[in-house]
Amino acid sequence: MSDLFHALDDATRRLILDELSARDGQTLFEICTTLAMRHDVTLTRQAVSQHLAVLEEAGLISTERRGRSKFHYFHPEPIARIAERWPTTRSIP
C-alpha cells in the first residue's frame, strides 16, 4: 500500500492517471504531448517514463507492447481498495 500512496503523492503522476482514465491505451509520446498541451507540463520523455514506472510498480497502470509501441492502461482497483479500507459513512458519538 505504501507504493500506492507514494505513486499518488506526485501531481504529475496524478495528471497522467487523469489522462489515462479519460483515454486509456496511450503511448509515451501521446502522454508527453497531452501533458504539454493540456497542462503545460513539459518533461523529458525519460522523466515521464520514470513516472510511468512508479505508477506501474504501484499497480495503477499496466503496459502492453505492440510492435515498437508500448501502450499504457489505467487500473483504478488499487484506488478503490483505499476507499474500501476507510469507509466514509460512520456513526460518530
GROMACS elastic network, one bead per residue, 0.5 to 0.9 nm:
[ bonds ]
;  ai    aj funct       b0    kb
    1     4     6  0.51375   500
    1     5     6  0.65559   500
    1     6     6  0.87345   500
    1    58     6  0.79525   500
    1    78     6  0.85054   500
    1    82     6  0.86303   500
    2     5     6  0.51395   500
    2     6     6  0.60826   500
    2     7     6  0.85261   500
    2    58     6  0.84923   500
    3     6     6  0.50320   500
    3     7     6  0.60572   500
    3     8     6  0.86298   500
    3    54     6  0.80328   500
    3    55     6  0.86187   500
    3    57     6  0.73301   500
    3    58     6  0.51186   500
    3    59     6  0.86768   500
    4     7     6  0.51135   500
    4     8     6  0.62582   500
    4     9     6  0.85904   500
    4    54     6  0.89006   500
    4    55     6  0.78779   500
    4    57     6  0.84502   500
    4    59     6  0.75487   500
    4    60     6  0.77178   500
    4    78     6  0.74234   500
    4    79     6  0.80833   500
    5     8     6  0.51184   500
    5     9     6  0.60021   500
    5    58     6  0.84686   500
    6     9     6  0.51273   500
    6    10     6  0.74805   500
    6    54     6  0.83682   500
    6    58     6  0.83210   500
    7    10     6  0.64215   500
    7    13     6  0.67973   500
    7    14     6  0.81738   500
    7    51     6  0.81999   500
    7    54     6  0.59878   500
    7    55     6  0.56946   500
    7    57     6  0.86036   500
    7    58     6  0.65560   500
    7    60     6  0.84384   500
    8    11     6  0.75296   500
    8    13     6  0.65865   500
    8    14     6  0.60745   500
    8    55     6  0.82031   500
    9    13     6  0.79132   500
    9    14     6  0.79083   500
   10    13     6  0.53921   500
   10    14     6  0.64076   500
   10    15     6  0.88539   500
   10    51     6  0.88973   500
   11    14     6  0.50667   500
   11    15     6  0.62713   500
   11    16     6  0.87347   500
   12    15     6  0.50166   500
   12    16     6  0.62739   500
   12    17     6  0.87014   500
   12    35     6  0.85628   500
   12    41     6  0.79960   500
   12    48     6  0.86338   500
   12    51     6  0.77874   500
   13    17     6  0.62603   500
   13    18     6  0.85940   500
   13    48     6  0.86215   500
   13    51     6  0.60764   500
   13    52     6  0.75276   500
   13    54     6  0.85034   500
   13    55     6  0.72530   500
   14    17     6  0.50409   500
   14    18     6  0.61361   500
   14    19     6  0.86659   500
   15    19     6  0.62099   500
   15    20     6  0.85958   500
   15    35     6  0.76082   500
   15    39     6  0.82409   500
   16    19     6  0.51623   500
   16    20     6  0.61673   500
   16    21     6  0.85360   500
   16    31     6  0.71078   500
   16    34     6  0.89235   500
   16    35     6  0.75451   500
   16    48     6  0.88486   500
   16    51     6  0.85304   500
   16    52     6  0.81423   500
   17    20     6  0.50327   500
   17    21     6  0.59547   500
   17    22     6  0.84941   500
   17    55     6  0.85260   500
   17    60     6  0.80981   500
   17    61     6  0.82545   500
   17    74     6  0.66727   500
   18    21     6  0.51746   500
   18    22     6  0.62735   500
   18    23     6  0.87102   500
   19    22     6  0.50774   500
   19    23     6  0.61357   500
   19    24     6  0.77248   500
   19    26     6  0.88816   500
   19    31     6  0.76496   500
   19    34     6  0.77410   500
   19    35     6  0.83459   500
   20    25     6  0.70723   500
   20    26     6  0.69984   500
   20    31     6  0.82639   500
   20    61     6  0.88106   500
   20    72     6  0.76011   500
   20    73     6  0.65912   500
   20    74     6  0.57155   500
   21    24     6  0.58568   500
   21    73     6  0.82453   500
   21    74     6  0.60530   500
   21    75     6  0.84865   500
   21    76     6  0.84372   500
   23    26     6  0.71654   500
   23    73     6  0.88812   500
   24    71     6  0.85395   500
   24    72     6  0.69545   500
   24    73     6  0.53240   500
   24    74     6  0.64073   500
   25    63     6  0.83265   500
   25    64     6  0.85729   500
   25    70     6  0.87749   500
   25    71     6  0.50195   500
   25    73     6  0.50186   500
   25    74     6  0.79939   500
   26    29     6  0.80042   500
   26    30     6  0.57965   500
   26    31     6  0.63366   500
   26    70     6  0.81361   500
   26    71     6  0.52320   500
   26    72     6  0.53954   500
   26    73     6  0.73245   500
   27    30     6  0.51557   500
   27    31     6  0.62428   500
   27    32     6  0.86520   500
   27    69     6  0.67680   500
   27    70     6  0.57355   500
   27    72     6  0.62334   500
   28    31     6  0.51144   500
   28    32     6  0.61322   500
   28    33     6  0.85423   500
   28    45     6  0.72604   500
   28    48     6  0.76081   500
   28    49     6  0.72577   500
   28    52     6  0.88347   500
   28    69     6  0.85420   500
   28    70     6  0.73035   500
   28    71     6  0.74939   500
   28    72     6  0.78678   500
   29    32     6  0.51963   500
   29    33     6  0.61173   500
   29    34     6  0.85732   500
   29    45     6  0.76263   500
   30    33     6  0.50962   500
   30    34     6  0.60423   500
   30    35     6  0.85493   500
   31    34     6  0.51316   500
   31    35     6  0.61218   500
   31    36     6  0.86107   500
   31    48     6  0.81299   500
   32    35     6  0.52305   500
   32    36     6  0.62524   500
   32    37     6  0.86450   500
   32    41     6  0.84021   500
   32    42     6  0.75820   500
   32    43     6  0.73203   500
   32    44     6  0.79474   500
   32    45     6  0.67500   500
   32    48     6  0.69785   500
   33    36     6  0.51966   500
   33    37     6  0.60238   500
   33    38     6  0.83084   500
   33    42     6  0.85980   500
   34    37     6  0.52068   500
   34    38     6  0.56162   500
   34    39     6  0.73881   500
   34    40     6  0.88094   500
   34    41     6  0.87649   500
   35    38     6  0.56525   500
   35    39     6  0.51550   500
   35    40     6  0.63194   500
   35    41     6  0.52534   500
   35    42     6  0.69200   500
   35    43     6  0.83963   500
   36    39     6  0.57151   500
   36    42     6  0.50930   500
   36    43     6  0.79073   500
   37    40     6  0.57470   500
   37    41     6  0.77632   500
   37    42     6  0.87253   500
   38    41     6  0.80953   500
   39    42     6  0.86189   500
   43    46     6  0.79880   500
   43    47     6  0.60125   500
   43    48     6  0.65094   500
   44    47     6  0.51620   500
   44    48     6  0.64464   500
   44    49     6  0.85589   500
   45    48     6  0.51675   500
   45    49     6  0.60347   500
   45    50     6  0.86413   500
   46    50     6  0.62371   500
   46    51     6  0.87435   500
   47    50     6  0.51119   500
   47    51     6  0.64195   500
   47    52     6  0.87148   500
   48    51     6  0.50192   500
   48    52     6  0.61647   500
   48    53     6  0.86107   500
   49    53     6  0.61669   500
   49    54     6  0.87717   500
   50    53     6  0.50191   500
   50    54     6  0.64434   500
   50    55     6  0.87645   500
   51    54     6  0.52209   500
   51    55     6  0.63602   500
   51    56     6  0.86850   500
   52    55     6  0.50194   500
   52    56     6  0.60630   500
   52    57     6  0.85282   500
   52    61     6  0.77809   500
   52    72     6  0.84548   500
   53    56     6  0.50314   500
   53    57     6  0.60572   500
   53    58     6  0.85965   500
   53    61     6  0.88389   500
   54    57     6  0.51126   500
   54    58     6  0.62908   500
   54    59     6  0.87790   500
   54    60     6  0.88201   500
   55    58     6  0.51819   500
   55    59     6  0.64273   500
   55    60     6  0.52967   500
   55    61     6  0.58634   500
   55    62     6  0.84764   500
   56    59     6  0.50474   500
   56    60     6  0.56661   500
   56    62     6  0.57400   500
   56    63     6  0.79518   500
   57    60     6  0.76091   500
   57    61     6  0.81461   500
   57    62     6  0.89086   500
   58    61     6  0.78436   500
   58    78     6  0.82221   500
   59    62     6  0.71306   500
   59    74     6  0.89365   500
   59    75     6  0.71022   500
   59    76     6  0.89221   500
   59    77     6  0.85846   500
   59    78     6  0.68841   500
   60    73     6  0.83921   500
   60    74     6  0.59598   500
   60    76     6  0.64177   500
   60    77     6  0.76882   500
   60    78     6  0.65544   500
   60    79     6  0.80197   500
   61    72     6  0.64892   500
   61    73     6  0.52137   500
   61    75     6  0.52991   500
   61    76     6  0.83687   500
   62    71     6  0.82915   500
   62    72     6  0.57938   500
   62    73     6  0.52390   500
   62    74     6  0.67436   500
   62    75     6  0.73976   500
   63    70     6  0.64091   500
   63    71     6  0.53903   500
   63    73     6  0.61301   500
   64    69     6  0.83552   500
   64    70     6  0.55845   500
   64    71     6  0.51721   500
   64    72     6  0.66768   500
   64    73     6  0.81147   500
   65    68     6  0.71139   500
   65    69     6  0.57548   500
   65    71     6  0.62156   500
   65    72     6  0.89768   500
   66    69     6  0.53372   500
   66    70     6  0.61790   500
   66    71     6  0.76440   500
   67    70     6  0.79443   500
   75    78     6  0.72396   500
   75    79     6  0.84788   500
   76    79     6  0.54592   500
   76    80     6  0.63817   500
   76    81     6  0.89393   500
   77    81     6  0.63002   500
   77    82     6  0.89245   500
   78    81     6  0.50952   500
   78    82     6  0.67283   500
   79    82     6  0.52323   500
   79    83     6  0.67665   500
   79    84     6  0.89209   500
   80    83     6  0.51309   500
   80    84     6  0.63116   500
   80    85     6  0.86998   500
   81    85     6  0.61146   500
   81    86     6  0.88694   500
   82    85     6  0.51006   500
   82    86     6  0.66262   500
   82    87     6  0.88940   500
   83    86     6  0.55108   500
   83    87     6  0.61582   500
   83    88     6  0.78166   500
   84    87     6  0.57287   500
   84    88     6  0.88104   500
   87    90     6  0.73092   500
